């Protein structure tokens, strides 16, 4: 769950690192919502925080029908509600920090991947692996994989793409 939460903050943290914290977009809103839901469930449903312990703090009641959402009743003190909010905040802050640490440690790879996406629009698993393993030094060095993928598609009977990049020499591991 902690890795999933950090992953959800990857796009937001990348924006913060590249554009600055005051120039982030709304693009990560769904990721933030999902992360908050997971963190709240960790604290209130799954008993995964030390301070709250293995208790469930929210009870779902009533049936869902005709667009009516499940009613949640608060069965806790205001102090416990405040503690839940603190725990959720701590979980979110830790995930955000983990994402930041990982991206700061791999900033060159972040920029290389962004450049490759700007140049080619999509990159495949092999190209991502090349970037992450440090074999690709620029977006252009990813061309051999694209050419290999193009050959594989052509071997299945598909016509070659009109704007396909020319063949490039294979990238050697350094």
KEKE-3310 file (N, C-alpha, C; in steps of 0.2 Angstrom, whole numbers, plus 5000, padded with zeros to 4 digits):
npx = (5004:5010:5019:5011:5004:5015:5018:5006:5008:5018:5016:5012:5022:5033:5029:5030:5044:5049:5042:5040:5033:5023:5017:5010:4998:4981:4981:4984:4973:4964:4973:4977:4965:4962:4973:4971:4959:4964:4973:4965:4957:4967:4969:4956:4948:4956:4965:4979:4987:4998:4995:4981:4978:4972:4957:4941:4934:4924:4907:4898:4881:4864:4856:4862:4854:4845:4853:4857:4869:4880:4877:4887:4890:4897:4905:4913:4924:4927:4940:4946:4942:4950:4962:4962:4962:4975:4983:4980:4985:4998:5001:4999:5009:5020:5020:5021:5033:5041:5039:5045:5058:5062:5061:5069:5081:5082:5082:5087:5083:5070:5068:5074:5064:5053:5057:5058:5044:5039:5045:5041:5028:5023:5030:5038:5038:5051:5058:5057:5063:5076:5079:5077:5087:5098:5104:5100:5104:5099:5083:5084:5092:5083:5077:5081:5074:5061:5062:5064:5052:5043:5047:5043:5029:5027:5031:5020:5011:5007:5007:5021:5024:5021:5028:5039:5053:5070:5081:5092:5108:5111:5109:5122:5127:5134)
npy = (4994:5006:5008:5009:5021:5030:5029:5034:5047:5051:5058:5071:5075:5075:5086:5096:5096:5099:5110:5118:5120:5130:5129:5118:5107:5102:5089:5078:5076:5065:5055:5060:5059:5046:5041:5047:5041:5028:5030:5034:5023:5014:5019:5020:5008:4997:4995:4999:5008:5014:5022:5022:5009:4992:4994:4997:5012:5017:5014:5007:5009:5005:5002:5002:5010:5016:5026:5031:5035:5025:5027:5034:5033:5042:5035:5040:5050:5068:5070:5058:5058:5069:5063:5053:5061:5066:5055:5051:5061:5060:5048:5051:5062:5055:5046:5055:5061:5050:5047:5059:5058:5047:5052:5063:5057:5051:5060:5063:5052:5054:5066:5061:5051:5059:5067:5057:5054:5065:5066:5054:5051:5039:5026:5010:4995:4989:5000:5009:5001:5001:5015:5015:5007:5013:5012:5020:5035:5046:5052:5048:5037:5027:5023:5011:5001:5005:5003:4989:4985:4989:4981:4969:4971:4973:4960:4953:4957:4970:4986:4996:5011:5027:5038:5032:5031:5031:5016:5014:5012:4998:5000:5000:4993:5002)
npz = (5000:5004:4994:4983:4986:4985:4972:4966:4969:4960:4948:4952:4960:4951:4943:4952:4955:4942:4937:4948:4965:4965:4953:4949:4941:4938:4935:4943:4951:4952:4956:4968:4975:4975:4983:4995:4999:5000:5011:5021:5022:5027:5040:5046:5043:5041:5051:5051:5057:5069:5080:5080:5080:5079:5074:5068:5062:5055:5051:5039:5034:5029:5013:4997:4984:4970:4966:4979:4991:5001:5018:5030:5047:5061:5074:5085:5095:5095:5097:5093:5079:5075:5077:5068:5056:5057:5056:5043:5036:5040:5033:5020:5018:5020:5009:4999:5001:4999:4986:4981:4985:4978:4964:4965:4966:4954:4944:4931:4924:4924:4916:4904:4901:4900:4889:4879:4878:4874:4861:4855:4859:4864:4874:4875:4886:4886:4882:4893:4903:4898:4900:4914:4918:4914:4902:4891:4884:4879:4871:4857:4857:4860:4848:4842:4848:4845:4831:4831:4836:4826:4815:4820:4820:4806:4802:4805:4795:4794:4787:4785:4795:4790:4795:4802:4811:4805:4804:4818:4825:4837:4854:4865:4881:4894)
capx = (5000:5014:5022:5005:5003:5020:5017:5000:5010:5023:5015:5012:5029:5037:5027:5033:5051:5051:5039:5040:5027:5017:5015:5007:4992:4975:4981:4985:4967:4961:4978:4976:4958:4963:4978:4968:4954:4968:4976:4959:4955:4972:4968:4949:4945:4961:4969:4986:4991:5000:4991:4974:4977:4967:4950:4937:4931:4918:4903:4893:4874:4859:4858:4863:4849:4842:4858:4858:4876:4880:4877:4892:4889:4903:4905:4919:4924:4930:4947:4947:4941:4956:4968:4961:4964:4982:4986:4979:4990:5005:5002:5000:5015:5026:5020:5023:5040:5045:5039:5050:5065:5064:5061:5075:5087:5082:5079:5090:5079:5063:5069:5074:5058:5048:5059:5056:5037:5037:5047:5038:5021:5022:5036:5036:5041:5058:5062:5057:5068:5082:5080:5078:5094:5104:5107:5098:5107:5094:5077:5086:5095:5077:5075:5082:5068:5055:5063:5063:5045:5040:5049:5039:5022:5027:5031:5013:5007:5005:5011:5026:5021:5024:5033:5043:5060:5075:5085:5098:5112:5109:5112:5127:5127:5140)
capy = (5000:5012:5009:5011:5028:5034:5029:5039:5054:5052:5063:5077:5076:5076:5093:5100:5096:5102:5117:5122:5119:5134:5129:5111:5107:5098:5083:5073:5076:5058:5051:5062:5057:5038:5040:5049:5035:5022:5032:5034:5016:5011:5022:5019:5002:4991:4995:4999:5014:5012:5026:5020:5002:4987:4995:5000:5018:5020:5009:5008:5007:5006:4998:5007:5009:5022:5032:5033:5032:5022:5032:5033:5037:5043:5032:5041:5056:5073:5069:5052:5061:5073:5058:5050:5066:5067:5049:5051:5066:5057:5043:5055:5065:5050:5044:5061:5061:5044:5049:5065:5055:5043:5056:5067:5052:5048:5066:5063:5047:5058:5070:5057:5048:5065:5069:5052:5054:5071:5064:5048:5050:5033:5022:5003:4993:4989:5007:5011:4997:5004:5021:5014:5003:5018:5011:5025:5042:5051:5049:5045:5030:5022:5021:5004:4997:5006:4999:4982:4984:4990:4975:4964:4972:4972:4953:4951:4959:4977:4990:5001:5017:5032:5042:5028:5034:5026:5012:5016:5006:4996:5004:4996:4994:5005)
capz = (5000:5004:4987:4978:4987:4982:4965:4965:4969:4955:4943:4955:4962:4945:4941:4958:4954:4935:4936:4955:4968:4964:4946:4947:4937:4941:4932:4948:4956:4953:4960:4975:4978:4976:4988:5001:5000:5003:5017:5026:5024:5031:5046:5049:5041:5041:5057:5049:5060:5076:5085:5081:5082:5074:5075:5063:5065:5052:5050:5033:5035:5024:5007:4991:4979:4966:4967:4985:4993:5008:5024:5035:5054:5065:5080:5088:5098:5091:5098:5088:5072:5074:5077:5061:5051:5058:5054:5036:5034:5040:5028:5013:5018:5019:5002:4995:5003:4996:4979:4980:4986:4972:4958:4965:4965:4947:4940:4924:4921:4923:4911:4898:4900:4897:4882:4875:4877:4869:4854:4852:4861:4868:4874:4878:4892:4885:4882:4900:4906:4895:4903:4921:4919:4913:4895:4886:4887:4875:4867:4851:4858:4860:4842:4840:4851:4841:4825:4832:4837:4820:4811:4823:4818:4799:4801:4806:4789:4795:4783:4789:4797:4785:4798:4806:4811:4802:4808:4821:4828:4843:4860:4869:4888:4896)
cpx = (5004:5017:5017:5004:5008:5019:5011:5003:5016:5022:5015:5018:5034:5035:5030:5040:5053:5048:5039:5033:5021:5015:5012:5000:4987:4976:4981:4979:4965:4966:4978:4970:4959:4968:4975:4963:4958:4970:4970:4957:4960:4971:4961:4946:4950:4965:4976:4990:4993:4996:4984:4973:4972:4960:4947:4933:4925:4914:4898:4886:4870:4861:4859:4858:4847:4847:4860:4865:4875:4881:4883:4891:4896:4901:4911:4919:4927:4938:4950:4947:4948:4962:4968:4964:4972:4986:4985:4984:4997:5006:5003:5006:5021:5026:5023:5031:5044:5045:5044:5057:5067:5065:5067:5081:5088:5080:5081:5085:5072:5063:5070:5068:5053:5050:5057:5048:5035:5039:5043:5030:5020:5029:5034:5040:5049:5062:5062:5062:5075:5084:5081:5085:5100:5107:5105:5100:5103:5088:5079:5089:5089:5075:5076:5076:5062:5056:5061:5055:5041:5041:5044:5032:5022:5027:5024:5008:5005:5009:5015:5023:5025:5029:5037:5050:5065:5078:5091:5102:5110:5113:5116:5126:5134:5143)
cpy = (5006:5013:5012:5019:5032:5034:5034:5046:5056:5057:5070:5079:5078:5084:5097:5101:5100:5109:5121:5120:5124:5134:5122:5112:5103:5091:5077:5072:5069:5054:5053:5059:5049:5037:5042:5044:5029:5024:5032:5027:5013:5013:5020:5012:4996:4990:4995:5005:5012:5016:5024:5013:4998:4988:4998:5006:5020:5013:5011:5005:5008:5003:5004:5005:5016:5028:5034:5031:5029:5027:5030:5037:5037:5040:5033:5048:5061:5072:5063:5054:5065:5069:5055:5055:5066:5061:5049:5056:5064:5052:5046:5059:5060:5047:5049:5062:5056:5045:5054:5062:5051:5047:5060:5063:5050:5054:5065:5058:5050:5062:5066:5054:5053:5067:5064:5052:5060:5070:5059:5047:5044:5029:5015:5001:4992:4995:5010:5007:5000:5011:5020:5011:5007:5017:5016:5032:5048:5048:5046:5038:5025:5020:5014:4999:4998:5003:4992:4980:4984:4984:4969:4965:4971:4964:4950:4953:4966:4981:4994:5007:5022:5036:5039:5031:5029:5022:5015:5011:5004:5000:4999:4998:4997:5002)
cpz = (5000:4997:4982:4980:4985:4975:4962:4965:4964:4951:4946:4957:4956:4943:4946:4956:4947:4935:4943:4958:4967:4957:4944:4944:4941:4939:4937:4953:4957:4957:4967:4979:4980:4982:4995:5003:5003:5010:5023:5027:5028:5038:5050:5048:5042:5047:5056:5052:5067:5082:5086:5082:5077:5076:5069:5066:5061:5050:5044:5035:5030:5018:5002:4986:4976:4967:4974:4988:5000:5013:5029:5042:5057:5072:5084:5091:5093:5091:5093:5081:5071:5073:5070:5056:5051:5055:5046:5033:5034:5035:5021:5013:5017:5012:4997:4995:4999:4989:4977:4980:4980:4966:4959:4964:4958:4942:4933:4921:4919:4917:4904:4896:4897:4890:4877:4873:4873:4862:4851:4854:4866:4868:4877:4884:4892:4885:4889:4904:4904:4899:4911:4923:4917:4906:4890:4889:4884:4872:4861:4852:4859:4854:4840:4842:4847:4834:4825:4833:4830:4815:4814:4820:4810:4798:4802:4800:4789:4790:4787:4790:4792:4789:4803:4806:4808:4807:4812:4824:4835:4849:4864:4877:4890:4902)
residu = (UNK:UNK:UNK:UNK:UNK:UNK:UNK:UNK:UNK:UNK:UNK:UNK:UNK:UNK:UNK:UNK:UNK:UNK:UNK:UNK:UNK:UNK:UNK:UNK:UNK:UNK:UNK:UNK:UNK:UNK:UNK:UNK:UNK:UNK:UNK:UNK:UNK:UNK:UNK:UNK:UNK:UNK:UNK:UNK:UNK:UNK:UNK:UNK:UNK:UNK:UNK:UNK:UNK:UNK:UNK:UNK:UNK:UNK:UNK:UNK:UNK:UNK:UNK:UNK:UNK:UNK:UNK:UNK:UNK:UNK:UNK:UNK:UNK:UNK:UNK:UNK:UNK:UNK:UNK:UNK:UNK:UNK:UNK:UNK:UNK:UNK:UNK:UNK:UNK:UNK:UNK:UNK:UNK:UNK:UNK:UNK:UNK:UNK:UNK:UNK:UNK:UNK:UNK:UNK:UNK:UNK:UNK:UNK:UNK:UNK:UNK:UNK:UNK:UNK:UNK:UNK:UNK:UNK:UNK:UNK:UNK:UNK:UNK:UNK:UNK:UNK:UNK:UNK:UNK:UNK:UNK:UNK:UNK:UNK:UNK:UNK:UNK:UNK:UNK:UNK:UNK:UNK:UNK:UNK:UNK:UNK:UNK:UNK:UNK:UNK:UNK:UNK:UNK:UNK:UNK:UNK:UNK:UNK:UNK:UNK:UNK:UNK:UNK:UNK:UNK:UNK:UNK:UNK:UNK:UNK:UNK:UNK:UNK:UNK)
# end
